[in-house]
């Protein structure tokens, strides 16, 4: 079962916040503000790892990012 959870494309808010090293409250605020997309499945909210990776890539600053 853990292998399924660890390899799952959709992750829970707690895990998404941990992945981004931010609080769940900050994650909710960023989701509500349209900064980070979420997937709604009924009353559940999940985050796509690919979307989180895209957010990280877009948030990078410095010489390697052409800025």
N, CA, C and O atoms as CSV, one atom per row, in Angstrom:
chain,resi,resn,atom,element,x,y,z
A,1,UNK,N,N,0.822,-1.200,0.000
A,1,UNK,CA,C,0.000,0.000,0.000
A,1,UNK,C,C,0.860,1.255,0.000
A,1,UNK,O,O,0.539,2.216,-0.700
A,2,UNK,N,N,1.950,1.271,0.772
A,2,UNK,CA,C,2.814,2.447,0.809
A,2,UNK,C,C,3.399,2.765,-0.553
A,2,UNK,O,O,3.567,3.938,-0.887
A,3,UNK,N,N,3.719,1.736,-1.359
A,3,UNK,CA,C,4.257,1.972,-2.682
A,3,UNK,C,C,3.245,2.701,-3.552
A,3,UNK,O,O,3.618,3.566,-4.343
A,4,UNK,N,N,1.977,2.364,-3.414
A,4,UNK,CA,C,0.926,3.036,-4.173
A,4,UNK,C,C,0.845,4.495,-3.754
A,4,UNK,O,O,0.762,5.375,-4.610
A,5,UNK,N,N,0.868,4.763,-2.478
A,5,UNK,CA,C,0.791,6.137,-1.977
A,5,UNK,C,C,2.028,6.917,-2.396
A,5,UNK,O,O,1.902,8.055,-2.847
A,6,UNK,N,N,3.213,6.346,-2.263
A,6,UNK,CA,C,4.448,7.036,-2.598
A,6,UNK,C,C,4.571,7.334,-4.083
A,6,UNK,O,O,5.200,8.322,-4.463
A,7,UNK,N,N,3.985,6.502,-4.923
A,7,UNK,CA,C,4.074,6.691,-6.370
A,7,UNK,C,C,2.838,7.350,-6.960
A,7,UNK,O,O,2.742,7.511,-8.177
A,8,UNK,N,N,1.905,7.728,-6.121
A,8,UNK,CA,C,0.665,8.323,-6.590
A,8,UNK,C,C,0.923,9.700,-7.185
A,8,UNK,O,O,1.721,10.477,-6.660
A,9,UNK,N,N,0.254,9.987,-8.264
A,9,UNK,CA,C,0.387,11.300,-8.903
A,9,UNK,C,C,-0.310,12.375,-8.086
A,9,UNK,O,O,0.168,13.507,-8.011
A,10,UNK,N,N,-1.445,12.028,-7.470
A,10,UNK,CA,C,-2.182,12.978,-6.653
A,10,UNK,C,C,-1.841,12.779,-5.186
A,10,UNK,O,O,-1.849,11.654,-4.688
A,11,UNK,N,N,-1.545,13.866,-4.500
A,11,UNK,CA,C,-1.168,13.771,-3.096
A,11,UNK,C,C,-2.058,14.661,-2.242
A,11,UNK,O,O,-2.642,15.627,-2.731
A,12,UNK,N,N,-2.153,14.330,-0.981
A,12,UNK,CA,C,-2.988,15.059,-0.031
A,12,UNK,C,C,-2.381,16.424,0.299
A,12,UNK,O,O,-1.179,16.625,0.129
A,13,UNK,N,N,-3.199,17.352,0.765
A,13,UNK,CA,C,-2.686,18.687,1.095
A,13,UNK,C,C,-1.516,18.669,2.080
A,13,UNK,O,O,-0.557,19.423,1.915
A,14,UNK,N,N,-1.588,17.818,3.098
A,14,UNK,CA,C,-0.498,17.747,4.075
A,14,UNK,C,C,0.811,17.368,3.392
A,14,UNK,O,O,1.859,17.950,3.674
A,15,UNK,N,N,0.746,16.388,2.493
A,15,UNK,CA,C,1.941,15.939,1.783
A,15,UNK,C,C,2.420,16.987,0.780
A,15,UNK,O,O,3.624,17.175,0.602
A,16,UNK,N,N,1.478,17.667,0.127
A,16,UNK,CA,C,1.849,18.724,-0.820
A,16,UNK,C,C,2.548,19.869,-0.101
A,16,UNK,O,O,3.541,20.401,-0.598
A,17,UNK,N,N,2.040,20.249,1.056
A,17,UNK,CA,C,2.672,21.313,1.836
A,17,UNK,C,C,4.077,20.891,2.246
A,17,UNK,O,O,5.009,21.694,2.183
A,18,UNK,N,N,4.234,19.661,2.659
A,18,UNK,CA,C,5.548,19.149,3.017
A,18,UNK,C,C,6.491,19.123,1.825
A,18,UNK,O,O,7.675,19.433,1.958
A,19,UNK,N,N,5.977,18.758,0.674
A,19,UNK,CA,C,6.764,18.710,-0.555
A,19,UNK,C,C,7.309,20.090,-0.905
A,19,UNK,O,O,8.434,20.223,-1.387
A,20,UNK,N,N,6.489,21.123,-0.654
A,20,UNK,CA,C,6.896,22.499,-0.948
A,20,UNK,C,C,7.588,23.180,0.234
A,20,UNK,O,O,8.061,24.310,0.115
A,21,UNK,N,N,7.645,22.497,1.361
A,21,UNK,CA,C,8.247,23.052,2.597
A,21,UNK,C,C,7.544,24.337,3.039
A,21,UNK,O,O,8.181,25.321,3.417
A,22,UNK,N,N,6.205,24.296,2.979
A,22,UNK,CA,C,5.391,25.408,3.457
A,22,UNK,C,C,4.304,24.839,4.362
A,22,UNK,O,O,4.094,23.626,4.405
A,23,UNK,N,N,3.621,25.712,5.077
A,23,UNK,CA,C,2.540,25.254,5.946
A,23,UNK,C,C,1.300,24.927,5.109
A,23,UNK,O,O,1.154,25.394,3.979
A,24,UNK,N,N,0.424,24.127,5.682
A,24,UNK,CA,C,-0.839,23.830,4.996
A,24,UNK,C,C,-1.659,25.099,4.813
A,24,UNK,O,O,-2.338,25.262,3.799
A,25,UNK,N,N,-1.600,25.991,5.783
A,25,UNK,CA,C,-2.334,27.254,5.685
A,25,UNK,C,C,-1.855,28.068,4.480
A,25,UNK,O,O,-2.666,28.629,3.744
A,26,UNK,N,N,-0.539,28.128,4.284
A,26,UNK,CA,C,0.025,28.849,3.136
A,26,UNK,C,C,-0.386,28.170,1.836
A,26,UNK,O,O,-0.706,28.842,0.856
A,27,UNK,N,N,-0.378,26.843,1.827
A,27,UNK,CA,C,-0.801,26.099,0.641
A,27,UNK,C,C,-2.247,26.425,0.290
A,27,UNK,O,O,-2.567,26.667,-0.874
A,28,UNK,N,N,-3.130,26.433,1.305
A,28,UNK,CA,C,-4.544,26.762,1.054
A,28,UNK,C,C,-4.676,28.163,0.488
A,28,UNK,O,O,-5.452,28.386,-0.441
A,29,UNK,N,N,-3.926,29.111,1.036
A,29,UNK,CA,C,-3.990,30.490,0.554
A,29,UNK,C,C,-3.520,30.584,-0.903
A,29,UNK,O,O,-4.119,31.295,-1.710
A,30,UNK,N,N,-2.465,29.873,-1.226
A,30,UNK,CA,C,-1.951,29.881,-2.597
A,30,UNK,C,C,-2.917,29.188,-3.553
A,30,UNK,O,O,-3.041,29.590,-4.710
A,31,UNK,N,N,-3.594,28.159,-3.080
A,31,UNK,CA,C,-4.598,27.476,-3.897
A,31,UNK,C,C,-5.792,28.392,-4.129
A,31,UNK,O,O,-6.269,28.524,-5.256
A,32,UNK,N,N,-6.270,29.019,-3.074
A,32,UNK,CA,C,-7.418,29.926,-3.192
A,32,UNK,C,C,-7.093,31.105,-4.102
A,32,UNK,O,O,-7.960,31.602,-4.821
A,33,UNK,N,N,-5.835,31.550,-4.065
A,33,UNK,CA,C,-5.406,32.668,-4.897
A,33,UNK,C,C,-5.099,32.283,-6.339
A,33,UNK,O,O,-4.752,33.142,-7.150
A,34,UNK,N,N,-5.225,30.996,-6.666
A,34,UNK,CA,C,-4.996,30.543,-8.028
A,34,UNK,C,C,-3.525,30.381,-8.383
A,34,UNK,O,O,-3.188,30.236,-9.558
A,35,UNK,N,N,-2.650,30.403,-7.392
A,35,UNK,CA,C,-1.214,30.272,-7.635
A,35,UNK,C,C,-0.833,28.815,-7.850
A,35,UNK,O,O,0.007,28.501,-8.693
A,36,UNK,N,N,-1.451,27.936,-7.090
A,36,UNK,CA,C,-1.196,26.499,-7.206
A,36,UNK,C,C,-2.523,25.804,-7.488
A,36,UNK,O,O,-3.466,25.937,-6.708
A,37,UNK,N,N,-2.608,25.059,-8.601
A,37,UNK,CA,C,-3.865,24.374,-8.913
A,37,UNK,C,C,-4.100,23.158,-8.024
A,37,UNK,O,O,-3.157,22.524,-7.549
A,38,UNK,N,N,-5.358,22.851,-7.813
A,38,UNK,CA,C,-5.752,21.693,-7.020
A,38,UNK,C,C,-6.771,20.874,-7.809
A,38,UNK,O,O,-7.438,21.380,-8.711
A,39,UNK,N,N,-6.869,19.613,-7.450
A,39,UNK,CA,C,-7.843,18.707,-8.055
A,39,UNK,C,C,-8.891,18.400,-6.992
A,39,UNK,O,O,-8.553,17.940,-5.901
A,40,UNK,N,N,-10.146,18.649,-7.302
A,40,UNK,CA,C,-11.224,18.365,-6.361
A,40,UNK,C,C,-11.908,17.072,-6.768
A,40,UNK,O,O,-12.336,16.898,-7.909
A,41,UNK,N,N,-11.997,16.174,-5.800
A,41,UNK,CA,C,-12.673,14.894,-5.996
A,41,UNK,C,C,-13.762,14.814,-4.937
A,41,UNK,O,O,-13.525,14.366,-3.816
A,42,UNK,N,N,-14.943,15.249,-5.304
A,42,UNK,CA,C,-16.009,15.359,-4.306
A,42,UNK,C,C,-15.624,16.432,-3.311
A,42,UNK,O,O,-15.392,17.581,-3.686
A,43,UNK,N,N,-15.554,16.059,-2.041
A,43,UNK,CA,C,-15.159,17.015,-1.000
A,43,UNK,C,C,-13.661,16.993,-0.725
A,43,UNK,O,O,-13.151,17.812,0.039
A,44,UNK,N,N,-12.964,16.059,-1.346
A,44,UNK,CA,C,-11.525,15.933,-1.137
A,44,UNK,C,C,-10.754,16.844,-2.082
A,44,UNK,O,O,-11.193,17.114,-3.200
A,45,UNK,N,N,-9.611,17.308,-1.625
A,45,UNK,CA,C,-8.712,18.116,-2.441
A,45,UNK,C,C,-7.390,17.375,-2.532
A,45,UNK,O,O,-6.862,16.897,-1.527
A,46,UNK,N,N,-6.863,17.284,-3.739
A,46,UNK,CA,C,-5.571,16.657,-3.968
A,46,UNK,C,C,-4.745,17.570,-4.869
A,46,UNK,O,O,-5.275,18.426,-5.577
A,47,UNK,N,N,-3.432,17.362,-4.819
A,47,UNK,CA,C,-2.510,18.150,-5.625
A,47,UNK,C,C,-1.721,17.223,-6.529
A,47,UNK,O,O,-1.243,16.172,-6.101
A,48,UNK,N,N,-1.590,17.623,-7.777
A,48,UNK,CA,C,-0.843,16.862,-8.766
A,48,UNK,C,C,0.648,17.177,-8.590
A,48,UNK,O,O,1.047,18.341,-8.614
A,49,UNK,N,N,1.459,16.143,-8.416
A,49,UNK,CA,C,2.906,16.351,-8.241
A,49,UNK,C,C,3.495,17.131,-9.411
A,49,UNK,O,O,4.393,17.950,-9.219
A,50,UNK,N,N,3.006,16.887,-10.600
A,50,UNK,CA,C,3.495,17.604,-11.784
A,50,UNK,C,C,3.236,19.098,-11.674
A,50,UNK,O,O,4.094,19.904,-12.036
A,51,UNK,N,N,2.063,19.476,-11.179
A,51,UNK,CA,C,1.743,20.896,-10.987
A,51,UNK,C,C,2.665,21.521,-9.945
A,51,UNK,O,O,3.095,22.666,-10.090
A,52,UNK,N,N,2.963,20.761,-8.896
A,52,UNK,CA,C,3.859,21.277,-7.859
A,52,UNK,C,C,5.270,21.445,-8.408
A,52,UNK,O,O,5.950,22.422,-8.093
A,53,UNK,N,N,5.710,20.497,-9.226
A,53,UNK,CA,C,7.032,20.615,-9.847
A,53,UNK,C,C,7.095,21.813,-10.795
A,53,UNK,O,O,8.105,22.514,-10.841
A,54,UNK,N,N,6.025,22.049,-11.545
A,54,UNK,CA,C,5.965,23.219,-12.437
A,54,UNK,C,C,6.011,24.512,-11.631
A,54,UNK,O,O,6.670,25.473,-12.028
A,55,UNK,N,N,5.310,24.533,-10.502
A,55,UNK,CA,C,5.338,25.718,-9.650
A,55,UNK,C,C,6.761,25.985,-9.160
A,55,UNK,O,O,7.230,27.123,-9.182
A,56,UNK,N,N,7.440,24.932,-8.720
A,56,UNK,CA,C,8.815,25.072,-8.237
A,56,UNK,C,C,9.714,25.595,-9.349
A,56,UNK,O,O,10.506,26.511,-9.125
A,57,UNK,N,N,9.602,25.024,-10.540
A,57,UNK,CA,C,10.436,25.456,-11.667
A,57,UNK,C,C,10.180,26.921,-12.004
A,57,UNK,O,O,11.116,27.665,-12.297
A,58,UNK,N,N,8.923,27.334,-11.964
A,58,UNK,CA,C,8.571,28.717,-12.283
A,58,UNK,C,C,8.972,29.708,-11.190
A,58,UNK,O,O,9.127,30.900,-11.452
A,59,UNK,N,N,9.135,29.213,-9.983
A,59,UNK,CA,C,9.468,30.093,-8.860
A,59,UNK,C,C,10.976,30.276,-8.691
A,59,UNK,O,O,11.416,31.104,-7.894
A,60,UNK,N,N,11.764,29.507,-9.438
A,60,UNK,CA,C,13.216,29.613,-9.313
A,60,UNK,C,C,13.706,30.967,-9.816
A,60,UNK,O,O,13.195,31.515,-10.792
A,61,UNK,N,N,14.709,31.485,-9.119
A,61,UNK,CA,C,15.330,32.734,-9.527
A,61,UNK,C,C,16.840,32.516,-9.601
A,61,UNK,O,O,17.367,31.536,-9.074
A,62,UNK,N,N,17.509,33.428,-10.250
A,62,UNK,CA,C,18.963,33.339,-10.312
A,62,UNK,C,C,19.478,33.236,-11.722
A,62,UNK,O,O,18.706,33.253,-12.680
A,63,UNK,N,N,20.781,33.128,-11.849
A,63,UNK,CA,C,21.457,33.134,-13.144
A,63,UNK,C,C,21.026,31.974,-14.045
A,63,UNK,O,O,20.940,32.132,-15.263
A,64,UNK,N,N,20.757,30.817,-13.450
A,64,UNK,CA,C,20.378,29.652,-14.240
A,64,UNK,C,C,19.002,29.756,-14.858
A,64,UNK,O,O,18.647,28.942,-15.710
A,65,UNK,N,N,18.221,30.737,-14.449
A,65,UNK,CA,C,16.856,30.893,-14.941
A,65,UNK,C,C,16.739,32.079,-15.899
A,65,UNK,O,O,15.631,32.464,-16.271
A,66,UNK,N,N,17.883,32.669,-16.303
A,66,UNK,CA,C,17.842,33.772,-17.243
A,66,UNK,C,C,17.414,35.088,-16.634
A,66,UNK,O,O,17.033,36.000,-17.368
A,67,UNK,N,N,17.460,35.221,-15.326
A,67,UNK,CA,C,17.032,36.453,-14.683
A,67,UNK,C,C,18.187,37.155,-14.029
A,67,UNK,O,O,18.007,38.218,-13.435
